[in-house]
Amino acid sequence: MSENTNHNGRKQSNRRSQTTGTTRRSFMKAASAGAVAAGLGTSMMGSASAAGINLPPLARDGNKIVDPSGNEVILRGVSIADPGEQSRDWRGQTAPETFELATDQSEGWYNRIIRVPIQAEFIAAGTEAPAPEQMPHGDDWGPLLPGAFDASDVEWYCQTYIDELVELGRQQGAYVMLDYHRHYPVFHNEEHSEYDISDDIWICSSDGGEDWRDPDVCGERGVLWHGEDQVDDIWNLIDDQNILEAFELDEDDIFLEPASVSNALDDELHTFWEVVADRYAEDMHVVFDVYNEPTGPYGGDWGGQHRTAGELSNPVAAPGEAEGDYDVTQPGMKGWYDLWVDRAQPWIDTVEDNAPGHIVTIGNPRWSQYTYWAPHNEFDAEHMCYTSHVYTQDDMRPLDEKIGPATEQVPVFFSEFGWMDHDGLVPTPWMDGSREEFGPEFEQFMESHDVHPICWCFDHSWEPNFFDHGDPGPGGAQGAPDADDWMDHLIDTTPGQFWHEYVQEKEGDRDQPVDGDTAYPDGDTGPNSCHGLSAGECYGDTDTPTPGEPQDTTGDGLYNDITGSGSTTTSDVTEFFSGFTDEYSDPQYYDFTGSGSVTTSDVVELFESI
């Protein structure tokens, strides 16, 4: 097998030569460009003109996104896998093929936005269809420490993978969200040694063999986004919130990122967005998702290198001396969000400087679960929006309480959610669940709040996966199903079948913006009225139900809101079922069928009322 040299000078086998025009990818790109030049775009599968869908510039207007005429637009869509990951031979389908399927209306896919995760490791790999040994950290485990690529690497990645997807979005009538999909590094990477991090952290006890998503993974998880100048502020929050005492820790148990790492991350973000924002500045159907999932530090996520995931979820007392927990809505948690805004605003500025007028989104601490605080300390950008990621975590329920208040003040992209009730490639406890358990709750949340839902993941291996990955699967001789066969592998043990049905039901619901050359000129793009206020100051207490206290929200005298969240959700049904023979057995408040007593029929009646 011949060899060629990639743009970084590394040797690679000629599995998919970048210099030849005979590969399937090159042929597709040339054919696509030729079709557009010849005016044949209307004949392409699910094209924008055929569907009557335009892609005008969008704008923020208060908590909504609007078209140039001021009409509300709801963007529903899916995330695909990193295009570099999809270039590998075993996967069976390239990113452009995946994009086309995800927007193919003849197959029932009415996705109006496609989120494209871009991972640092595939930028740094610098080669198409990289083999595991060609990844920058020497194996195929995933994320790496910052500082592994430069601007020329980003240019190469965009030219190789992203340009075609941006053009496909224009043809298919789908907005394209470019997501800087940054994760914390794999803990056994030897690159840790280059940042003066001791061997017992990056090697742990098995000489670097741990599975990075296993519950017993070694390494530190409460790090990555904080700045060099924020260490004193972090320690002040640790002291104020009684974190050492609550978790019976010593100061040595607290791990913060070395300045060399935090500064390298800062440089990396500016480098990436200087290239990407400038390159797609004129493509107004592109949304810039500045940072995927900041991890920590945040209240409650502390410990040593061998702690298990979730081990520190139940403190003795928190925050401070009060009994309680580190729930994301607890007032003291705003301090962590404020640190995040200070850290990330310069990255937002880089995007705004290079591509003014675009919709801009960003995540938040604890893997984008702190969205509750977004209205209280807004980033400075013309069309600023926010993201929220929730799977099956109990402590993010009810969604109406943890995320709902933010959606009333600012635009929120619900850009990762899902569940999985089959065995995955590795344990994923934060995704465990079934459609029956979580589908109705997610659907109710999307119906009750003007969020822009982007379901995870339109893929066969990134979990929860929409499609079966086939046999023999990842790394096998044959690999995953070919492009033409994916719909034969759509599954219902994840949101795959659910989302396929949902986007068909919602087709035509605020998803076809009216065309126009400029964004809506009269939108409310400034900080919302909660900016700078506490939750109590913003929402007051008069109309806010007491969490945990059953409420009558319909005026009929029956307590339909069992959990006191402010609305009736599947969480109320679950709670009612657990206590209808005990604390919720009084017919005066819980006899929804009018039978004179409280039975399982009342539980069913409450469920059917949602």
Buried (B, 14 or more C-beta within 10 A) or exposed (E): EEEEEBBBEEEBBEBBBBEEEEBEBBEBBEEBEEBBEEEEBEEBBBBBEBBEBBBBBBBBBBBBBBBBEBBEBBBBBBBBBBBBBBBBEBBBBBBBBBBBBBBBBEBEBBBBBBBBBBBBBBBBBBBBBBBEEBBBBEBBBBBBBBBBBBEEBBBBBBEBBBBBBBBBBBBBBBBBBBBBBBBBBBBBBEBBEEBEBEEEBBBBEEEBEBBBBEEEBBBBBBBBBBBBEBBEBBBEBBEEBBBBBBBEBEEEBBBBBBEBBBBBBBEBBBBBBBBBBBBBBEBBBBBBBBBBBBBBBBBBBBBBBEBEBEEBEEBEEBBBEEEEBBBBBBEBBBBBBBBBBBBBBEBBBBBBEBBEBBBBBBBBBBBBBBBBBBBBBBBEBBBBBBBBBBBBBEBBBBBBBBBBBBBBBBBBBBBBBBBBBEEBBEBBEBBBBBBEBBBBBBBBBBEBBBBBBBBBBBBBBBBBBBBBBBEEBBEEEEBBBEBEEBBEBBBBBBBBBBBBEBBEEBBEEBBBBEEBEEBBEEBBBEBBEBBEBEBEEBBEEEEEBEEEEBBEBEEEEBBBBBBBBBBBBBBBBBBBBEEBEEEBBEBEBBBBBEEEEBBEBBBBBBBEEB
